Amino acid sequence: MDQFNHLAAFVRTADLGSFVAAGRVMGLSASAVGKAVTALERQLGVRLFQRSTRSIRLTEEGRLFHERCRRVLDDLEDARASLAHAVATPRGRLRVSVPLVSYHLLLPVLPDFVRQYPEVELDLDFNDLIVDMIEGGIDVAIRSGDLPDSRLMSRALRPFQLLLCAAPSYLQSHGTPIRPRDLDDHLAIRFRYPNSGKLQAWPLNFSDGDSDLRARTVMICNNMEALRGATESGLGIGFMPDFLAKSAIAEGRLQALLADYLDGPGQFHLLWPSNRHLSPKVRVFVDFLSERLFANQCELPERSQSNLAVPLPNVVRGD
């Protein structure tokens, strides 16, 4: 037995008045309990019980020691009960790292999560920079693209589609492109990945086999919200996720272009550090978002949606 079990044997014996009764409660033989108490006395260098052939009773030192040990064991039981309650009830701060653009998906569903789990405090970091989840103490992240970190668990969320869009005012001034090569005569608003500094590609299927985009770049930014705003203002043609463009297209502020020539599907994933004991707050958040944000199809204007299962690396999160 270790020292803690020695203490437990001593307290049980003092509470019940015999090694036999203590052994019955602890699932041990009376001999094993007696040996544990003797080992404890040897470690302390003091006799805790006066023993006779018929009974045992605490010494004065044993009585004082029993009072202290009883409080310690009671506190330990309270701690165990509190831990069991904490494990059963999701609570505490939950740190979540998400792309800036994803608030369009998150904010409509988060009130329901807060109502269901009022003891969980959401700490949301909207940031397009990719942080190390382990070193940064991030509980859950939403990302798109390749998932090379083997230390992380993942679950697929909503697939989405990237769309070329322009404002009606821009198209009135510059004309509407009918084929990808028509973009050569147009103005482009480009997105730069915050992590790598690379420009986002426009995955168009050019019939001539020449995939170089020769549109003139008039603006580069590393924020999709800014890119959409510039596109709505008529500055040029922008490339953005369907869920970001959805309301603007529905209200006529943007028009989707060249849908039949685009090959830009993407996939969001939920990520969390891999460990054997998943905390309740992480478990319920992952399950909640998997249910509320999962969709089998993207929202595409005037286009077949049959090829949306192919992931597009580094769409929103950056290379």
N, C-alpha and C positions, 0 to 999 in steps of 0.2 A: 504493500500500500504506500501511496505517497503521503506527504505531510498533511494535505487537505483531508484525505480520507482518515488519517489518524485523528485529526480534530473532530471530524464528523462522528467517528466511533466513540470518542470521549464524550461528546455532547449527548449523543443518543443514550449512552450508558448512564450518564448523570441524570438525564430526564426520566428514564424508565426504571432505574435502580438495579439493573442486572445486565450482565453480558448476554444472557440468553435472550432477553426481551429486545435488547438493542440489535442483536444478530438477526432476530426474526424480522424486524422492520427493515434492516439494511440488506437482507437476503444473504447473510453470511452466517458462518458457524459461530457459536459462542467462543470457541477457541481463537478464531481469527480476530474477533473483536477484542478479546483480552490481549492478544499479542500486539494489536495496533495501539492499545492504550499503554501497554508496557513500553513500546518503542517511543511513544510520545513522551512518557516520563523520563526515559533515558535521554532523549534529545534536550528536554528542558532542565534536567538535573534536579527534579523535584518530584515527590510522591503526590499524586493527585487523588488517589483513593486509599482508604484503609480497608484492607481485605480480611475477611474471616471465612471459615468454612461454610457459613450460612448466608452471609450478606456482605455488601460493600457499601461504603459511605464516603462522601467527599471529605478530604482534608480541608483545612482553612484555605490553603493555597489553591486547592482544587476548586473550592467554592468561588473564589475570586476569579480564577481563570475561566470557570464555566460561565460566569456572567458576561465576561468580555467575548468569549467564543460564541455564545448564544446570539449576541447582537450582530457579530460578524456574519454568522450563517443566515440570520434573518435578513440582513442587508443583501446578502448574495441571492437569496430567494426572491427578494423584491426586484433586484437587478435582472434576474432571469425572467421574471414575469413581465417586466417592462420591455425587455428585448423581444420576448415572444409577441407582445402586443404590437411593438414597432414593426416586426416582421410581417405580421398579419395585416396591418393597416398602412397603406401608402402615405408617407408623410415626409416632410423636409424639403430642402431646396433642390430643385432639379435644373441643372445647367444644360441648356440646349443651344447648339450652334447651327444656324440655318443661313442659306443665301438670302441676300436682301430681297430678291424678287419673290421669295416664297411666302412672304406675309399675305399675299393675295389668296393663298391656299389655306394658311394656318389660322388667320384671325377669325374667319367665319365659324370655325369649329371649336376654338379654344374655350369660349364661354361654357360650352357643355362639359368640357373636361374639368374646368374649375368647379362647376356645380357638383359634379360627381365625386371629385377628390379635393375637398376644401382644405385638407391639411398638407397638400403639395404646393410649394411655392415655385412658380415658374420663373426661371432666370434666363431670358431669351437674348442671345447675341446674334443680331442680324448683321452678317459680315460676309463678304465674298472672298476674303482671305481664308485659306484652308489652314487650320491650326492642328497641331498634334493633340488628339483627343486624350491620350494617356497623360502626356506631360501637362496639358492645359486643364486637366480635371473636368473635362466635358463628359456629361452623362450620356447624352444622345445628340446625334447630328443628322441633318438632312443634306444629302449631297447627290450630285448626278455624275455620270461618267464612270471611269474605271475605278475599281476598289482594290488597290494592291496591298493594303495593310492587313496582314494575316492576323493581327492582334484584335481585329474588330469583327463583330457579328453584323450581319446585314439582313434587311428584309425589303423587298421591292415595294414601292409605293406607286404613285400615279405616273403612267407614261404621258409624255407630252410631245408636241410637235412644234418645231420652229418654223415661223412664217416670215416671208418677205411682205412688208407692208409699206404703204405710202398714203399720205393725206390726199383727199380729192383735190385740194387746191394745188398741190404739187403736180398731180397727174394732168390737171387742166393746163398747166404751164409747160410741162415737159413731155406729155404724151404717156400712154400706158404701154409698158413693154408686153409684147405678146410671146416672145421667145427669149431664152436666157441671153443670147448674144445681143439682144436689144438693150441690155443693161450697159453696154459700152458707151451709150450716149447719155447715161443718167448719173445722178449724184448719189453717193453712198454715205450712210452714217454707220460707222463700224464700232464694234465692241472689242475692247482690249481686256484679256484675262488679267485680273489683279495679281495672280501669283507668278505667272510666267512672263507677262508683258506681251504675249503673242496676240495677234489679231484673230478674231473668230472667223472661221471659214464659212462661206456660203455654199452649202452642198447642192449645187445645181447640176442637172444632167444636160450637158451641152451636146447637141447633135453632131457638131463638127469634131468632137474629140478633144478640143482645146478647152481645158477647164479653168484657164486663167481668167480671173475677174478683172475687167479693164474699166469698170466704172470709176469715176473720179471721186476720191474720198474728200468730203467737205468737213467731216467732224469725226473724231475718235473719242470714246469715253469708256470708263470702266464701271459704269452703273447702268443697268438695264432700264431703270425708271427714267433716267436722263435721256437715254436713247429713245424710249417711247415718246417722251415729251418733245424731243427735237423732231421726230418723225411726224407727230401730230401737227407741229407748227409749220410743216411744209418744207423743211430744210432739205430733205432727201428721202431715200428709201432705206428703211431699217429692217433688221433681222431680229426677231424676238419670239419668246415662247407664246404658244396659243393662249394660255390662261392670262397672260399679261395684255394681250391684244384683244381679248374677247369682247369686253364692254365697249371699247373704242370702235371695233368693227360693227357691233350691233347698233351703235348709235350713229354710225356713218362718219365718224371722225377719222377712221382708217379704212383702207381697202386692201384685202389680201391679193397678192400677185403671184403668178407663175406656180400655182399650187401643184399642177400636174408635172412640173419639172423639178420639184424639190424632193430631196431625200434627207430629211432632217428630224428623224424621231429621237426622243430622249427618254430617260427613265430616272426618276427620283428613287433614292434608297434611304432607309433609316439605318443608322449605324450606332453601335454601342460597344464599349469595351468587352472583350471576351473574358468571362470568368464563370466559375461553376455556380456561384450563388448570386443570381440576379436580384437586385434589390426590388422591393415591391413598387416603388415609385417609377423605376425604369420600366418594369414589366407592364404596368397599367398604361403608361404613356405610349409604349411601342404598340401594344394591342389596340389602344384607342385610335392612334393615327393610322394604323394598318387598316382598320375598319372604315374610318371616316374619309381617308384620302385615297384609298385604293379605287382605281377605275380600270376597266378593261380596254377602254378606248380613249383616244384623245379627241378633242373638239376641233374638227377640221372643217374649213369652208370648202365646199365643192370639190371634194377629193375622196378617193377610195381610202379606207382606213385599214386595209388588210396587211400592211407591211410595218406596223408600228411596234412589233415585238423586238426589233433589232435595236440594241442600246447605242447611243451616240456618245462617244467619249468626250468628257470635258465640255459639256454644253453650257451650263450655267456656272459651275463651280470654278472653272479655269483649269489650265494644264498644270 
